[in-house]
Structures are given as C-alpha cells and as structure tokens.
Amino acid sequence: MLLNGKVIAITGGGAGIGGSASRLFAKEGARVVILEVNAEAGERTAAEIRAVGGDAVCIRTDVSDPDSVREAFEKIDRLCGCLDGLYNNAGVFLGKYDNRVTELSLETWEKILRINLFGVFYCCKYGIPLMKKAGGGAIVLTSSSAGVIGIPDCDAYTAAKGAAVALTRSLAVEYGPDGIRTNCIAPAAIRTEMVKESNLNDPKFDEQAFLDHGTPLRRWGTPEEVAELAAFLFSDRASYLNGAIIRADGGITVM
C-alpha cells in the first residue's frame, strides 16, 4: 500500500479535505492521527476508519494554541514513538468578517492568522523533531488560490495562505538535509463547507457562470481528489519532490 506503516498526523482531519485524507491514508496503510478542534467530528472519522480495519486515533487539538499543539505531539510521541508525515490541513475562512485591510478588524486579522499561519508554525515546531527522530519524513502545507493570485476582500486569509507558500520553500531548504521533504497544495473550487461559506452562500455569486466561464474543467473539485494528491506527496513515490507548490484547482488560477 502507498503509505504502509507510516505515521501521519492530519490537522483538521475530521471533515472536508482532512476527513477524506484521513480515510484515504488509512486505506493506504498509514497509522492516522487526527488532530481536530472539533473532537466529535474527529472521533467520528477515527471510528469510521477503525470500523473497516484501519488504524486511527483522534487527539483534540486547537492549532491556534501552542500549548494544545505541544501536548498533542507529546502524545503522538508516547503513542507512536515517531512521526513520518505532517499534513497541515486545518484552516478557517471567515467570509463574513474578513475584508480589505482598511475595513478589517484587528480581532479578525489575528484570529485568521493564528489558525491558518501560527497553527502551521506550531505544528512544524513540535512535529519536525519527531520526524528527525524517525530519520526523515514529509510535510504538506495547505495554501489556496488566494495564496498564489490576488483575491479581494479577504486580506487576512490571503496573507496567511501566501505565507504558507513562502514557508514551504524555507522548510524545504532548511530540513531537506534531514531527509524531510516539504511541499504545498493550493486548492481552489473544492466543494467543501468552506466553499459554501466563501462562495455558495453569497447571494451575489453566480455558480453556473463560474462553472461555465471561470473553471477550465467546468466542474467543482472534490475533497477526495485533493486527498489523492496529498497521499502521493507523503508516499515514497514523491521522494524527489521538495519545495513544490501544486495548484489543485482544475486550471482556475492560470486562466
């Protein structure tokens, strides 16, 4: 199997892209550790995996809280003894509050960056030593179309996702010599609850026009398609990929 024997932690692994990744990684033989602030969703996904013979555990984790993250990785060390992969998938889009910088509240700016950027930093800070202990590993960061092109009226989200792209490159250079590969997935138009918040629940958004004129593939992407890409990046088949920024968007950002 693609990920046989690997221990992989997935932030936000209870639902959406993270939930799909948790189920797929376990199917491919990984021991999955779901780090999820919504413990109910995380436990439900872990139970689904175990019910079909997979190996999964949920640890309630608030990625915006450094103590919560540190404690989670200490528990991973006790349970598993090492870590082979870290999927920084957790994120938030606060469409009702995010805005252009002149209209953006300090509270919203800080909240979005604490979850979407600080959370990545905390997980890498406490996860990388466990990967070094394992003799190497792989990290996948999650950016967005907002991290690679200009998108108005969501400047906090855009700043965090752009930082994920830059941090990917730094981590790839810094930890490549330790056998730790770092890559980034930049999804767009993946049909999840976050897309409902950012687009589908907006009365000004014309879904059919978007599909007809804004998407080269003329359809939404699925969480499962992003999970397949992430599984490949964690696998040994991607052993020479390091520092890559992969746009999983059906071609939207190159139109």
Secondary structure as the mmCIF struct_conf table of DSSP 4:
data_model
#
loop_
_struct_conf.conf_type_id
_struct_conf.id
_struct_conf.beg_label_comp_id
_struct_conf.beg_label_asym_id
_struct_conf.beg_label_seq_id
_struct_conf.end_label_comp_id
_struct_conf.end_label_asym_id
_struct_conf.end_label_seq_id
TURN_TY1_P TURN_TY1_P1 LEU A 2 GLY A 5
STRN STRN1 VAL A 7 THR A 11
TURN_TY1_P TURN_TY1_P2 GLY A 12 GLY A 14
BEND BEND1 ALA A 15 ALA A 15
HELX_RH_AL_P HELX_RH_AL_P1 GLY A 16 LYS A 27
TURN_TY1_P TURN_TY1_P3 GLU A 28 GLY A 29
STRN STRN2 ARG A 31 GLU A 36
BEND BEND2 VAL A 37 ASN A 38
HELX_RH_AL_P HELX_RH_AL_P2 ALA A 39 ALA A 51
TURN_TY1_P TURN_TY1_P4 VAL A 52 GLY A 53
STRN STRN3 ASP A 55 ARG A 60
TURN_TY1_P TURN_TY1_P5 VAL A 63 SER A 64
HELX_RH_AL_P HELX_RH_AL_P3 PRO A 66 CYS A 80
BEND BEND3 GLY A 81 GLY A 81
BEND BEND4 ASP A 84 ASP A 84
STRN STRN4 GLY A 85 ASN A 88
TURN_TY1_P TURN_TY1_P6 GLY A 95 TYR A 97
HELX_RH_3T_P HELX_RH_3T_P1 VAL A 101 GLU A 103
HELX_RH_AL_P HELX_RH_AL_P4 LEU A 106 LEU A 113
HELX_RH_PI_P HELX_RH_PI_P1 ARG A 114 PHE A 118
HELX_RH_AL_P HELX_RH_AL_P5 GLY A 119 ALA A 134
TURN_TY1_P TURN_TY1_P7 GLY A 135 GLY A 135
STRN STRN5 GLY A 137 THR A 142
HELX_RH_3T_P HELX_RH_3T_P2 SER A 145 GLY A 147
TURN_TY1_P TURN_TY1_P8 VAL A 148 VAL A 148
BEND BEND5 ILE A 149 ILE A 149
TURN_TY1_P TURN_TY1_P9 PRO A 152 ASP A 153
HELX_RH_AL_P HELX_RH_AL_P6 ASP A 155 TYR A 175
HELX_RH_3T_P HELX_RH_3T_P3 GLY A 176 ASP A 178
TURN_TY1_P TURN_TY1_P10 GLY A 179 GLY A 179
STRN STRN6 ILE A 180 PRO A 187
BEND BEND6 ALA A 189 ALA A 189
STRN STRN7 ILE A 190 ILE A 190
BEND BEND7 THR A 192 THR A 192
HELX_RH_AL_P HELX_RH_AL_P7 GLU A 193 VAL A 195
HELX_RH_PI_P HELX_RH_PI_P2 LYS A 196 LEU A 200
TURN_TY1_P TURN_TY1_P11 ASN A 201 ASN A 201
TURN_TY1_P TURN_TY1_P12 PRO A 203 LYS A 204
HELX_RH_AL_P HELX_RH_AL_P8 GLU A 207 HIS A 213
TURN_TY1_P TURN_TY1_P13 GLY A 214 GLY A 214
TURN_TY1_P TURN_TY1_P14 PRO A 216 LEU A 217
BEND BEND8 ARG A 218 ARG A 219
STRN STRN8 GLY A 221 GLY A 221
HELX_RH_AL_P HELX_RH_AL_P9 PRO A 223 PHE A 234
BEND BEND9 SER A 235 SER A 235
HELX_RH_3T_P HELX_RH_3T_P4 ASP A 236 ALA A 238
TURN_TY1_P TURN_TY1_P15 SER A 239 TYR A 240
BEND BEND10 GLY A 243 GLY A 243
STRN STRN9 ILE A 245 ALA A 248
BEND BEND11 ASP A 249 ASP A 249
TURN_TY1_P TURN_TY1_P16 GLY A 250 GLY A 251
HELX_RH_3T_P HELX_RH_3T_P5 ILE A 252 VAL A 254
#
